[in-house]
């Protein structure tokens, strides 16, 4: 009998749903718009309908399957309460009770759990990816923001209120760049994809680099992928963007090591596709900022989760962790 977990990733634009097997393979997936209206009950009913259709599709592929449960990754997801709380990029206001609502629509004995997307990625890495067998590691997700999931002694750390692990909001430069959260100088303001764009424009202005491959791009047009492509072609500004981003990131990673002494730190997200352009300066910077007892002991590794499937694969991994309890 094949065992399947359902993963749901709730994003600001789309909600993606997938059926994931024990090896982390997505058998079937579906997507729907995350609504702009704030009718949460309607959204849950629509979402539940999509999940039921997905389950039918899976059973057409293989009748001999068992659905073990549903895992949900969402912004501002609180594992303890099964809620999304004051998510700035979703239309649902205040606190919405996702797990309770799903349980009403799926009264079978499914394991149903929710957490934020970075925590889901960390659990996915532990269940399906490069952290198999590791008891102490940290996952950093680099994208529109910088998220993180912290695993200590084999358990994901949620803290007393469900929101632990916001390493992206480590103070990097007091009084520095404005972060998306409203504070200044946080790691996210420097090491996210938008942070890299800001670094690129600062360097273009500093060097008056009219000959840079990035010089004719507008701020809204520029992406971290474009910076990578320019770096590959030898563009000095693009290369320095990665060097500075790596320097900043390594400083934040060193703080994480001092707090947690993990076996490894995994990096996930679009900017990590740049490989050594980001990993080399980040690792060197991390080691420069570490106490001697930690130097050259902490592995800095790329995530083994597939970028396109990672959100639903990570969410589905919640189910396996729930069943273990």
C-alpha positions, 0 to 999 in steps of 0.5 A, spaced: 500 500 500 502 506 497 502 512 503 501 519 501 501 526 504 497 532 501 501 538 501 498 545 501 502 552 500 498 558 501 501 564 497 499 571 496 497 570 489 496 562 488 495 556 493 498 550 490 496 543 492 500 536 491 500 529 493 507 527 495 509 520 496 514 517 502 520 519 497 518 526 496 515 525 489 509 529 487 505 525 484 499 530 482 498 537 483 493 542 482 493 550 483 488 555 485 488 563 486 488 565 493 482 570 493 483 577 494 476 577 497 476 576 505 471 571 505 475 565 509 469 560 509 468 560 502 476 560 500 476 554 505 470 550 501 473 552 495 480 549 497 477 543 500 474 541 493 480 542 490 483 537 495 478 532 494 479 532 486 486 531 487 485 525 492 480 522 486 486 524 481 491 520 485 486 514 486 485 513 479 493 513 478 493 507 484 487 505 487 491 502 493 493 508 496 492 511 503 492 518 505 495 520 511 493 527 512 494 534 510 500 539 511 499 546 510 505 551 509 502 559 510 505 566 511 505 567 519 502 560 520 502 558 527 503 551 528 500 550 535 494 554 534 493 551 526 492 559 525 494 564 520 495 570 524 495 577 521 499 575 514 500 582 511 500 579 504 493 575 504 486 578 504 484 574 510 484 579 516 486 578 523 487 570 525 483 565 521 483 558 524 485 553 518 486 547 521 479 547 525 476 549 518 479 543 514 478 538 519 470 540 518 471 538 511 475 532 512 472 529 518 476 522 517 482 521 521 487 525 517 493 528 521 492 535 519 497 541 521 500 548 519 506 552 520 509 557 516 513 556 509 520 556 512 518 551 517 515 547 512 521 547 508 526 545 514 521 539 515 521 537 508 529 538 508 529 533 514 524 528 511 526 528 504 532 532 503 539 533 505 538 533 513 535 526 513 539 523 519 541 530 522 538 532 529 541 539 529 540 544 523 537 550 520 534 552 514 535 559 511 530 561 505 532 566 501 527 570 496 522 576 497 524 575 504 529 571 508 525 566 512 528 560 517 526 554 520 530 551 526 531 544 528 534 542 535 535 535 537 530 533 532 525 537 533 523 544 529 523 550 534 516 553 535 518 557 541 512 559 546 507 562 541 509 558 535 513 564 531 520 562 533 526 562 528 525 569 525 533 569 523 531 574 517 530 579 522 537 579 526 539 586 527 545 586 522 546 594 521 543 598 526 540 604 523 541 601 516 536 599 511 528 599 512 526 592 512 519 590 510 517 589 517 518 596 518 524 596 522 531 598 520 538 594 519 535 587 519 538 581 515 532 580 510 533 588 508 540 585 505 540 578 503 533 577 500 532 578 493 530 585 493 536 586 498 540 584 492 537 589 488 538 595 493 545 593 493 546 593 486 543 600 485 548 602 491 554 600 487 552 602 480 551 609 484 557 608 488 562 607 482 558 611 476 558 604 473 555 606 466 558 600 463 555 595 467 550 590 464 545 592 470 546 599 468 540 600 464 535 596 468 530 599 472 529 597 479 522 594 478 525 590 472 531 587 475 531 580 478 536 576 482 537 572 476 539 578 472 544 579 477 547 572 476 547 572 469 551 578 469 556 575 474 557 569 469 559 574 464 564 577 468 560 584 470 564 587 476 558 590 479 554 583 479 560 580 482 560 585 487 553 584 489 554 577 490 560 578 494 557 583 499 551 579 499 555 573 502 559 577 507 552 580 510 549 573 510 555 570 513 555 575 518 548 573 520 549 565 519 555 566 524 550 569 529 545 563 528 551 558 529 553 562 536 546 561 538 545 554 536 551 550 534 548 546 528 551 541 524 549 544 518 546 550 515 542 549 508 540 555 504 534 555 499 531 559 494 532 563 488 538 566 489 542 560 491 542 557 484 548 562 483 552 557 487 559 559 489 557 566 487 553 566 493 556 560 497 563 561 497 563 569 500 557 567 505 562 561 508 568 565 508 564 570 512 561 566 516 568 563 518 571 570 519 565 572 524 565 565 528 568 564 535 575 559 534 571 553 537 566 553 531 571 555 525 570 550 519 566 545 523 559 548 520 557 545 513 553 550 509 549 546 504 544 547 498 537 545 499 536 538 496 529 540 495 526 541 488 525 549 487 519 548 483 516 543 488 519 545 495 513 548 498 508 543 497 513 537 499 515 541 505 508 542 507 506 535 506 512 533 510 508 536 516 504 530 516 510 525 517 512 528 523 505 528 526 504 521 525 511 520 528 508 523 535 
